[in-house]
Amino acid sequence: MDNIGINIKINGKQITRAGFDKDHYVLHVMAAFARRRCRNDAFGFHVGGLDSDAESHVNWLKTTLNVGDIVTLEIVKGPFDPSESHQPPVVSEENQLKYELELFYRLKEELKDHIE
């Protein structure tokens, strides 16, 4: 199988060779910067994908980056490093309700000019 993947280096250090030895998959690399009200800025970097045959999300890397970091992406053929299964976080009903109420009140305030 001649699947392609992505070799990741951060600041010259080898991090992972992400890819699938399968016929059907999705592979993605994403860098995201968030500047939020009343919170610290966040610069995240994620390498993951979808094993389409098993209908399972997987991760190779989840980390934060800093200003000045150099990320190198190289398109490669296998072999690939093993991935980890993506497990959704376990959230108590109480914490879920708290999150939803905070979201509700924040959106209510943001959209107050559009609500009759």
SULUR-V478671 format. One record per helix or strand. SS is the DSSP state (alpha for helix, beta for strand). FROM is the first residue (numbers start at 1). TO is the last residue. Records with the same first field share a line. If there is no record, write none. Layout:
SS->FROM-TO / FROM-TO
This chain:
beta->4-10 / 13-18 / 25-34 / 42-51 / 56-64 / 71-77 / 84-85
alpha->93-110 / 112-114
